């Protein structure tokens, strides 16, 4: 083969190999943001912005994992925005949001937020996206996504303690209480009667989560998909708890599973700008909960449903890299990482230090 032919053969090989490049290989990143380009698939041409900002349930790990699934498995353009300190990811920085201008192009939002107090410019972009009628998939603590926004702010009504704020008035519930015993009673889902044929449950089976059930009372316009059965302990095979507990609303006592609390529901509501938002809210979906394939599929189905795209019969939700989520806990996040580090295999999960051994009383042997 002549040198010229060799050169053209090499160029042809590169061209043929180009479609094999993954979104992860092509991703871009900057201070507090990751951008996975869209590809071929039903999501092509749609941008999903995923907001990672909670101190406990490791959304800085789960949102990039979901973004890669949306981009590489289904063709969506997926952008993750983090809380950070000069580019170093810090979920405890409640006032920070990387690259808020990405919200201007959002066709859908996925939320992993807790008690955020962004500046006016970032809040304005978020508010504008909501008022455009973008669909929202909201996870765990997003029911209490905002707190501490100054009372003089145009967005003070988003605060969770302002008559329920964004959570109650948009998603359908705010923070009420830990209904299950936090870190001691896990959750197993049960489909709400009548929801069995919802496309949101395509390919979704029983979900197990190691987080506890939240107390939640979605409004009458909500369509409940799942109830969360409080288990006796953290074993997926454990029977339901038989504890009784007083409701926060009326102080009346009931069995914690009589009935079980709603843990996933949808709403279609008209916002103040007259546009309709399609909303899927789940009080599950910590990073550790999302080891469950069915729960990952529910969230991906929620993006399809929200955008009024046909929901796959069984969406591929296999993580693109080995995914080792950290256990939920305050301050046990990966220190010193930047946004690009969350596109690949994470370090071993942070773990709580072992408690110090109890000191013996003076004179004890």
matplotlib code that plots the C-alpha trace (Angstrom):
import matplotlib.pyplot as plt

x = [0.0, 1.4, 2.0, -0.9, -3.2, -1.9, -2.7, -6.2, -6.8, -5.7, -8.1, -10.9, -10.3, -10.5, -13.7, -15.3, -14.1, -15.5, -19.0, -17.5, -16.2, -18.3, -19.8, -17.5, -14.5, -15.9, -17.3, -16.3, -16.0, -15.3, -15.7, -18.7, -20.1, -19.9, -21.3, -22.0, -22.9, -26.0, -25.8, -28.1, -31.2, -34.7, -33.3, -31.3, -31.9, -33.1, -31.0, -31.4, -29.8, -29.1, -28.6, -26.4, -26.6, -27.3, -25.2, -26.2, -27.5, -24.5, -26.2, -22.7, -22.2, -25.6, -26.3, -23.2, -24.0, -27.5, -26.3, -24.0, -26.9, -29.1, -26.4, -24.7, -27.6, -30.4, -28.9, -29.8, -27.4, -26.9, -25.3, -24.6, -24.2, -22.6, -22.0, -18.3, -15.5, -13.4, -14.0, -13.6, -16.9, -18.3, -21.9, -22.0, -21.7, -25.4, -24.9, -23.0, -24.2, -21.7, -22.5, -26.2, -26.4, -26.8, -30.4, -31.2, -31.1, -32.7, -35.5, -35.9, -34.5, -33.4, -33.0, -30.9, -31.1, -31.3, -31.5, -29.9, -29.6, -28.2, -27.7, -30.4, -29.0, -28.9, -32.4, -33.7, -32.5, -34.0, -37.3, -37.3, -36.8, -39.7, -41.9, -41.1, -42.9, -39.9, -40.6, -39.0, -37.7, -37.1, -35.3, -35.2, -34.5, -35.6, -38.9, -37.0, -34.7, -34.4, -33.8, -32.2, -33.1, -33.4, -36.9, -36.4, -35.5, -38.0, -37.6, -38.1, -41.3, -39.1, -37.9, -39.2, -40.6, -42.5, -45.8, -44.1, -42.1, -41.0, -41.4, -45.0, -46.3, -44.5, -43.4, -46.3, -44.6, -42.1, -40.0, -42.3, -40.4, -38.5, -41.4, -39.2, -36.4, -33.5, -30.6, -32.4, -35.5, -35.1, -37.8, -39.4, -41.9, -45.5, -47.3, -50.3, -53.5, -54.4, -50.9, -49.8, -50.1, -48.4, -45.6, -43.5, -43.4, -42.2, -39.6, -39.8, -40.1, -40.1, -37.5, -35.4, -33.8, -31.5, -32.9, -36.0, -39.5, -40.3, -43.6, -45.4, -48.9, -49.1, -52.0, -55.2, -54.1, -51.0, -51.0, -49.3, -47.1, -45.4, -46.0, -42.9, -43.2, -41.2, -39.2, -38.3, -34.6, -32.1, -32.4, -34.3, -36.1, -37.3, -41.0, -42.8, -42.4, -45.4, -44.5, -47.1, -46.4, -48.2, -48.7, -47.1, -50.3, -53.0, -51.0, -53.2, -51.4, -51.3, -49.3, -46.4, -47.7, -51.4, -51.3, -47.7, -46.6, -46.4, -42.7, -43.2, -45.9, -46.6, -48.2, -49.2, -49.6, -50.0, -47.4, -47.7, -46.7, -49.5, -47.3, -47.8, -45.0, -44.9, -43.4, -42.1, -41.2, -39.7, -38.6, -36.1, -33.0, -30.0, -26.8, -27.0, -30.7, -29.7, -27.8, -31.4, -31.8, -35.6, -35.2, -32.7, -35.2, -38.0, -35.9, -35.0, -38.6, -39.5, -37.4, -39.0, -42.5, -41.9, -40.7, -43.7, -41.4, -42.3, -41.2, -39.0, -40.4, -37.3, -34.8, -31.1, -29.9, -26.6, -24.0, -21.2, -18.4, -18.0, -20.2, -19.5, -21.9, -21.1, -23.4, -25.5, -24.2, -23.3, -19.8, -18.8, -18.2, -15.1, -12.9, -10.7, -12.4, -13.3, -16.3, -14.3, -13.5, -17.1, -17.3, -15.2, -14.7, -14.8, -12.4, -13.5, -16.6, -15.8, -16.7, -17.4, -14.5, -14.9, -16.2, -13.5, -13.4, -15.2, -12.8, -12.8, -13.9, -11.1, -10.1, -11.7, -9.6]
y = [0.0, 3.4, 6.1, 8.1, 5.1, 4.4, 7.9, 7.8, 4.4, 5.8, 8.8, 6.5, 4.4, 7.5, 8.7, 5.2, 5.2, 8.6, 7.5, 5.1, 8.0, 8.2, 11.3, 10.9, 11.1, 14.2, 15.9, 19.4, 20.8, 24.0, 25.4, 23.6, 22.1, 19.1, 19.0, 15.7, 16.3, 14.7, 11.9, 9.7, 8.6, 9.6, 12.5, 14.1, 17.9, 18.1, 19.5, 18.2, 20.2, 18.3, 20.3, 18.7, 20.6, 18.7, 18.2, 14.6, 12.4, 12.7, 14.2, 15.3, 11.6, 10.6, 13.5, 12.9, 9.2, 10.0, 12.6, 10.1, 7.6, 10.2, 11.4, 8.1, 5.7, 8.0, 10.9, 13.8, 16.7, 16.6, 19.3, 18.9, 22.0, 21.6, 23.6, 24.5, 26.6, 28.0, 24.8, 22.4, 20.6, 21.5, 20.4, 22.3, 25.7, 26.4, 29.7, 28.3, 27.1, 26.5, 28.0, 29.0, 30.3, 26.7, 26.9, 29.3, 26.3, 23.7, 21.7, 19.6, 19.8, 17.0, 18.2, 16.9, 20.0, 20.8, 24.2, 26.3, 30.1, 31.0, 34.6, 36.6, 36.0, 32.2, 32.2, 34.3, 31.8, 28.9, 30.7, 31.5, 27.9, 26.9, 29.5, 28.3, 25.1, 22.8, 19.4, 18.6, 15.4, 16.0, 13.7, 13.3, 16.6, 18.7, 19.0, 21.5, 22.7, 26.3, 28.1, 31.3, 33.3, 36.9, 38.1, 41.1, 38.8, 38.4, 34.7, 34.5, 32.5, 29.6, 29.1, 25.8, 27.6, 30.2, 28.3, 25.2, 27.1, 25.6, 22.1, 22.4, 24.7, 23.2, 19.7, 18.8, 18.6, 20.3, 18.9, 17.4, 14.6, 11.4, 8.9, 5.9, 5.7, 7.5, 5.1, 2.2, 1.5, 1.1, 1.5, -1.0, 0.3, -0.8, 0.4, 2.5, 0.8, 2.3, 3.3, -0.1, 0.9, 4.3, 4.6, 6.0, 2.4, 0.9, -1.6, -0.6, -3.3, -3.2, -0.6, -1.0, 2.0, 2.3, 5.7, 6.0, 7.0, 10.8, 11.9, 13.3, 14.4, 15.1, 17.4, 16.1, 16.8, 14.5, 11.0, 8.7, 6.0, 4.4, 4.1, 3.5, 0.5, 1.2, -2.0, -3.2, -2.7, -2.2, -5.7, -5.6, -8.9, -7.6, -7.5, -4.2, -2.3, -2.4, 0.8, 3.4, 7.1, 10.5, 12.4, 15.9, 17.4, 16.5, 14.6, 11.5, 8.2, 5.5, 2.5, 3.7, 1.5, 2.1, 3.5, 3.8, 7.3, 8.3, 8.2, 9.0, 11.0, 13.2, 16.5, 18.6, 22.2, 25.5, 28.0, 31.8, 32.4, 30.2, 27.3, 23.7, 21.9, 18.1, 17.0, 13.7, 13.9, 11.1, 11.3, 8.5, 8.6, 9.2, 8.1, 4.8, 4.3, 4.6, 1.3, 0.0, -0.3, 0.2, 3.5, 4.7, 3.7, 5.6, 8.8, 8.3, 7.5, 10.8, 12.8, 11.1, 11.5, 15.1, 16.0, 14.1, 11.6, 8.0, 6.2, 3.2, -0.2, -0.8, 2.0, 1.1, 2.6, 0.8, 3.2, 3.9, 3.3, 1.3, 3.3, 3.1, 5.5, 6.8, 6.1, 9.2, 11.3, 14.8, 15.9, 12.5, 13.7, 13.3, 16.2, 18.1, 16.8, 19.0, 18.5, 16.5, 13.9, 12.9, 11.8, 8.7, 6.1, 7.7, 7.0, 4.6, 6.0, 8.2, 6.4, 7.7, 7.2, 4.5, 5.8, 6.2, 3.4, 4.3, 5.3, 3.1, 4.8, 5.7, 2.7, 0.2, -2.9]
z = [0.0, -0.9, 1.8, 0.4, 0.7, 4.2, 5.2, 3.9, 5.5, 8.9, 8.4, 7.5, 10.6, 12.8, 11.1, 11.6, 15.2, 16.1, 16.9, 19.5, 21.6, 24.7, 26.1, 29.1, 26.8, 25.2, 28.4, 29.3, 32.8, 34.8, 38.3, 39.7, 36.4, 34.1, 30.6, 28.8, 25.1, 23.7, 21.2, 19.2, 20.9, 21.9, 24.0, 21.2, 21.1, 24.7, 27.6, 31.1, 33.9, 37.1, 40.3, 43.0, 46.2, 49.5, 52.5, 53.5, 50.7, 48.3, 45.2, 44.1, 43.4, 42.1, 39.7, 37.5, 37.4, 36.2, 33.8, 32.1, 31.8, 30.2, 27.8, 26.8, 27.0, 25.8, 23.8, 26.1, 26.6, 30.3, 32.5, 36.2, 38.4, 41.8, 45.0, 45.2, 46.6, 43.7, 41.8, 44.7, 45.2, 48.6, 49.2, 52.4, 50.6, 50.4, 48.6, 45.7, 42.3, 39.5, 36.0, 36.7, 33.1, 32.1, 33.4, 30.5, 28.1, 30.4, 28.8, 32.1, 35.6, 38.0, 41.6, 44.4, 46.6, 50.3, 52.1, 49.3, 49.4, 46.0, 45.0, 43.2, 39.8, 40.2, 41.8, 38.9, 36.4, 38.3, 38.7, 34.9, 34.1, 36.3, 34.8, 31.3, 32.3, 32.3, 33.8, 37.2, 38.6, 42.3, 44.8, 48.6, 50.3, 47.3, 49.2, 51.3, 48.6, 49.8, 53.1, 54.3, 51.2, 52.6, 53.3, 51.0, 48.1, 45.2, 45.8, 49.6, 49.0, 47.9, 51.5, 52.9, 56.0, 53.9, 53.9, 52.6, 50.0, 46.7, 48.0, 49.1, 46.4, 43.4, 44.2, 46.5, 50.0, 52.2, 55.1, 57.7, 59.6, 59.5, 59.6, 59.6, 62.2, 60.5, 59.8, 61.5, 59.4, 55.7, 52.9, 50.6, 48.0, 47.2, 44.1, 44.7, 43.6, 40.2, 39.3, 37.9, 34.3, 34.6, 32.0, 34.8, 36.2, 32.9, 33.8, 37.5, 40.2, 43.9, 45.2, 48.3, 49.8, 52.8, 53.6, 55.8, 54.8, 55.1, 56.5, 53.4, 52.4, 48.7, 47.7, 46.2, 42.6, 43.0, 41.6, 44.0, 42.4, 45.4, 49.1, 51.3, 53.6, 56.8, 57.5, 61.0, 60.3, 57.4, 55.8, 52.5, 53.4, 56.8, 57.6, 57.9, 61.2, 63.5, 65.4, 66.0, 65.7, 65.9, 62.7, 62.7, 61.1, 63.6, 66.4, 65.9, 66.3, 63.6, 62.6, 60.5, 57.6, 58.2, 55.6, 54.4, 53.4, 49.8, 48.6, 44.9, 43.1, 40.1, 39.6, 36.5, 37.7, 36.1, 37.4, 37.9, 34.3, 33.0, 31.9, 33.0, 34.8, 34.8, 38.1, 39.5, 43.2, 45.2, 48.9, 48.1, 45.9, 48.1, 46.2, 48.2, 47.3, 43.7, 43.8, 43.1, 39.3, 39.5, 41.3, 38.7, 36.0, 37.7, 37.6, 33.9, 33.1, 34.8, 32.4, 29.4, 30.8, 31.8, 28.3, 26.8, 25.1, 24.8, 28.0, 27.1, 28.1, 30.1, 29.9, 30.1, 33.4, 33.8, 35.2, 32.7, 35.2, 38.4, 40.7, 44.5, 46.2, 49.6, 52.6, 53.4, 56.3, 57.0, 56.1, 54.7, 51.2, 49.1, 50.0, 47.5, 44.3, 41.3, 39.0, 36.4, 39.1, 39.3, 35.7, 36.3, 39.0, 42.4, 45.3, 47.9, 49.8, 52.8, 56.0, 59.5, 62.0, 64.5, 67.8, 70.4, 73.0, 76.2, 79.0, 82.1, 85.3, 87.7, 89.7, 87.3, 86.3]

ax = plt.figure().add_subplot(projection="3d")
ax.plot(x, y, z, "-o")
ax.set_aspect("equal")
plt.show()
